[in-house]
Amino acid sequence: MAIRNSDGYMARNLKRWSDAYQMSKTEEIPEMEKLESYLKENLPKSEKSTIVHGDFRIDNLILEENEIKVKGVLDWELSTIGDPLSDLATFLFVHYVPNRMKLLPGIGDYSESDLRRMGIPTIKECLELYAKYTDSQVVDPEIWTYYMAFVVFRFASIVQGVYMRSKLKNASSTEASMLGPLVRKLAAEGNQMISKLHASKSYGQLTIIPSGMSSKAQKYYEIVRDIVHNHVIPLELELMEYYEEGPHKWTIPHPKIEKLKEKAKSLGAWNLFISEHIDPDQKYGKGLTNVEYAHICELMGRSIFAPEVFNCQAPDTGNMEVLIKYGNEEQKKKWLIPLLNGEIKSCFAMTEPDVASSDATNIQGSIVRVGDEYIINARKWFISNGSHPRCRICVFMGQVAGPKKSRIFHNQ
């Protein structure tokens, strides 16, 4: 076996698989051309040099029968002196392949909590362990994206070759003729990795995917996802029966929901709705941006019971924001702090029977100051949370008497 010099290892490898793809191409696949262009334009400027396996996957490992210990590594025919990150990327490729790819199954659709439950380390944990045992820094996300995109391109090229041989009636697998569409799907996954990288680099402008959020926001995202999927959703049927038919549905909260609240609070996933621009000193909230909270809201929205578990339920959220921004210290002590702690509830009186109240400028209820008091004259209905036994404060929307401003809602 000849061991080549490591200089230009990634460039040589890319040329090898690009040539292999071009020779076996059966149709034009724009996704492959796009991925190849990115790889050619972003070759690593510096590479480490070690012995590399060339196809380092769990399929090529021999494990001890009764313990998780590697006895041997098979298939060394591609080994050479090269960049070890290419082996690491090959090994973690399965983490990026969606579960839905039947012909090339992966674990890419599992959440971090799902993987931990199955005893499988996450990508982040693998990269941290690699850095620890090689006495190096955790690989930069942009560099890591390149190596993963390369591995995807390599596998797509291999699949294309197998598919081409099936067209020539020269493939060993009976499923080879079904592999054609998989090439495009793999290339699309590779391009998506690159898109995610660009999204994460634009953090602070518009974070369109969860992986582009700050590390703090991603931590809370995973906590919320775990609780919603593994605790709240499995409890929905029991909760529906309790609140539809239970004798204490209006007076006693479901005890399991109360326990989940304690869990969420202990993990810090509490009052996440209080954004950084409302509470820049993080006196009351976690300092997330509205966009980051939007991604977490999407998780909570998967169950009608989820928002309350994190103290992020309406109308309490909006009412707490009003108190944070405009309440005096006495009002905050009396109402805001108990609301933040989940000890009381609030209601919001806006809708009126005679007007289209979804447009707040139509509100007819009046608020008139007389001395040190206000006289409120209105008829309200559908008052959210108004009948809750723990409701202690009502935020009322009405017209303030006085000179009309240029815009009606200035009088609200």
N, C-alpha and C positions, 0 to 999 in steps of 0.2 A: 504494500500500500504506500503510495507516494504522498508525502505531506508537503503542500505548497506553502509559499510565503503568504503571510496574512495581508500584505499590502493590497488595498482595493478589493477586499473580500466581498463587501456588500455590492459594489459595482459589478463584480464578476458574477455574483449570484443572480443579480437582477437581470443581467444580459442573458444568462443561461435560461431563466424561466420566461423571459420575454421572447427569446428565439423559439423556445419550445411551444409557447402559446401560438405564435405566428405560424409555425409549421403545422399545427394541429387544428387551426381555426376552421370552423365549418360555417360561420356566419359572422357578420359585423356585430360586435357587442360594445356599444358606446361606453358602458360602465367600466369595462376592462381598459379601454383606451384612456379614459379619464384617470383611473387608478394608476396605470403605468406612467402617465405623464407626471403625476404627483411624485411618484417614487424616483423618477429620473431627476426631477428638479430639486429634490430635497435629500439627496444622499448625505449620510452622516459625514461631518467634516473630520471627525477623529473617531477611531475605533480601537477598542481593547483587543488584545491578542491572546488567545488561549487555544487549547485543543477544543474543537467543537464537534459534536456528534453529527449534526446535519439534519437529523429527523428525530429529535429528542421528544418523544411523546410517551404517555403512560402505556400505550400499546406495546412499546418496545422495552418495557421493564419486566424483569422477573422478580416477583415478590415472595417473601417468606410465607409459608402456608398459614401460620397462626399469629402473625404480627405484621404491623405496617413497617416493613424493612425491605429495602431493595437488595436482592441477591446478585443481580446482574443486569447489564444493558445490552440489548441485541441490535443488529443491523448497523454496523459501523462503516458501511461501504461509502458513505458520503462524508466521513470524518476528514478534517483537515485543520490547519491553523487558521483561525478566523475570529469573528466577533461573537462572544458568548451570549450577548443579548438576543441573537438570532435563535439560539437554542431555547432560551427562556421564553421568548415569544411563541415559539412552536409548542412548547409545553403548555402554555396558558391559552392556546388557540381555542380550546374547547369552551373556555369561559365566555367567548365572544360569539360562538355559533348558536343561533336561536334553537330552542327546544323543538320548534315546529319543523325543522329541516329533517324529514324522515330518513333521507338517504345519507345524511351526515349529521347525526344527532349531537347536540351540544347541551350546555347548561346555561346559555346566555340569558334566558328569560327568568331565571331564578333571582330573587332579591338577595341581598347580603344576609338577611335574617334566615331566608330559606337555606342558603348554603351552610350557615353555621349550624342550623338544626340538623343537617345531614352530615355534619362533621367535615365539610369541605372548606378549606381556606378561601377567602375572597381574593380577588386580584390584588387589592391594596395590601392585604396581609402577606401574600406571596412575594410581592415586590419588597416589602419591608424585611421579610426573612432573608431574601436574596442579598439585600444590602448588608444585613447583619453578618451573615456567614462569609461574605466576600470582603468585609471591612471596607465598604464603599458607600457612597451616597445613594439614596433612593433615586432611581432613574427619573429624569425630568419627563413630565407628561407629554411634551411635544416630541421628544426623542422616542419615547415608548410608543406613541401613536404611529410613528414611522415604521418601527419594527413589526408592530402588529399588522399594519396595512400591507407590509411586504409579505408576511406569512400568509395573509388572506390571498394575495395575488399568486403566491407560489402554489397554494392548494387549488385555487381556481384553474391555474395552468395545468396542474396534474389531472384534475377532473376533466378538463377539456381534452387532454390527450387520451384518457380512457374512453370518453364518449366518441372521439374520432375513430378509435380502434373498433368500437362497436359498429360504426357505420361501414367499416371495412370487413366486418364479420371476423374480427381478430381479437376480440376481448374475452378475457377469462371469466368475467362475472356476468351472470344472467341479467343483472340489474344495470349494466353499463349503458344500455340504450335509453335509460330513463334519466341519465345524468345531465343531459343538455341544458335544461333550465337552471340547474344548480349553479352553473358558471356565472350566469347573470346575477343570481341571488347573492352569491359570495362577493362578487365585485361591488354590488350595492351595499353590502354590509361594510366592506372596506371603505367605501366613500362616505358612509355614514359615520364611521369612526373619525374621519378627517373633519367632517362637518361638526361633530360634537366638540372636537378640539378647538375649532374656530369659534364656536359658541361660547366655550369656557373662557377663551381669551378676550371675548367681548363682554365679560362680566362687568356690570356697572352700567351697561347701556340697555341691553335687552336679553335676559337670560331665558332662552326659549325652551331649554330642556333642563331637567333637574341636575344633571352632571355638570352643568355650567354654573351652578350656584357656589357660594362660598362654602368652605369646609364646615363652618358652623351650621349653616342652613342644611347642608347634606346630612349632618348628624341628626338633626331633628326630623328631617324627612324620613330617614330610615326608622327612627323610633316610632313615628306616627304610622308609617306603613306596617310595621310589625304589629302594633296594637290593633289597628283597624282590621287587618287581614286575619290575624291569628286569634283575636279575642272578641272583637265587636261583631264582625260579620257572622261568625259561628253562633253567636248568641241572639241573633235577630229574631228568630222564631219565638224563642222564650220571652223576649222583650215585647213582641207584638201581642202575645197572649196576655201578658201581665198588664199592659196599658190599655188593652181593649176590653178585657173581661175581669181583671183582678179587682178585688174589693177595696184595695188601698191605692188604686192607680192615681188618685188625685192628692193623696196625702203622704204616702211613703215612697221615696225613690227606690228603684230596684237595687237591692244590695250588691249585686254583681257589678252594676254600673258604678256604684260608689267606690268599690274596690279598684276598678280600672282607673278611676279619677286619681286615687291615691298613687297608683303605679305611674301614671303619666306625670303627676306632679313630682314624684321622687326622681324621675328621669329628666326633669327640666322641661318637658314638653307641655308647658302650661302658659296660658296667656300669650301664645305665639302671634296673635293678631296685632299686637301693639307694635307698630312699625317704627323704624328708626327716626323718621321725620317728625313723628308725634312725640316720641320719647327718646331724644338723642343721647341722653345720659344713661339710658337703660335702667331707669329707676323702677319701672314697672314691668317692662317686657324684655325680650331677647335681642332686640335691635336688628331684626330681619328687615329686608326691603319688602315693599308691597309685591314685587314680582316673585320673590322667594316664597312669601307667604301664599301667593296664588297657587304655586305648585303643591304646597302642603294642603291647601284647601281642596284641591282636586282629590287628594287621598281621603280627606274627611268626608267629601261628598259622596263617597261610595257606600255610605250607610247613613240613614237618617239619624241614627243614634250616636254617631261618632263625634260630631263637634262638641257636644257637652262633655265628653270624656276629657277634652283638653281645655275646657273652659273657653271655648271659642264659638259659642252658640249665639245666634241672634235672638232677641234684640239686645242682649246684654253687652255684646261687643261694641256696638255703636254707642250705647249709653255710657259705657266706661270711657270710650274715647272722648265723648263730650265732657265728662267729669275731669279727665286728665288735662284737657286743653283749657277749660273754662271754669272748673270748680274751684272754690276757695278751699283753704286748708280744713276748715270745719266740715264742709261738704265731702271732701275727700275722705276724711276720717270716718264720717258717719255712713257713707254709702260706697265710695270707691274701693276702699280697702276690703270691706266684706265681700264686694262683688269680685274683686281680684282673687280673693281666697276661696270663692265658690260657696260662701256661707249664706248668701241671700240671692234673690232674683230681682230683676227690674222689668218694667213693661214700657211700651212705646205707643202713645195715643196720637194717631195721625188720621186714620180713615174716618170719613164722615158719610152719613147715608145720602145726603142730597147733592153731593158734588163728586166729580172724578178725582179722588184724593191721591191717586198715584202721581198727579201733578201737584206738588206742594203749593204752587201759587194759587190754587183754587180754594185753599183752606178758608173756612168761614168762622171757625171758633175765634172768639175775641179774648184778649188779655188786657185788662185795664188796671193801671196802678192807682190805688187809693191810699194815700199816706204811705205807711210802711208795708202795705199788703197789696195783693193782686186779686182782682175779681175775674174769674174765668167763666165764660158763658159759651157752652158748646155742647153738641151731642156727638159722641164718638161711638164707634163700634169696631168689631174685629181688632180689639186691643191686644196685640201680641204679648203673651205672658200675663195678661191682666188677672186671670183666674188662678195663677200659680199660688199655692199656699205659702210659699216663701218670698213672694213679691213684696218688696218694701219701698220701692221708689218708682214713680211714673215720670217719664219724660214726655211732656205735652207739647204738641205743635199747634200754634195758633197765630192770629194776627195781633200785633201790638198796636194799640190805639195811638194815633198821632199823625203828623203830616205824612202824606204818601211820598215815597221815594220814587226815583225814576224806574226802578225795577221792583216789582211787587214783592218778590221774595226777601227783600231787605227788611220787610216788616214781620217776617216769620219769627 
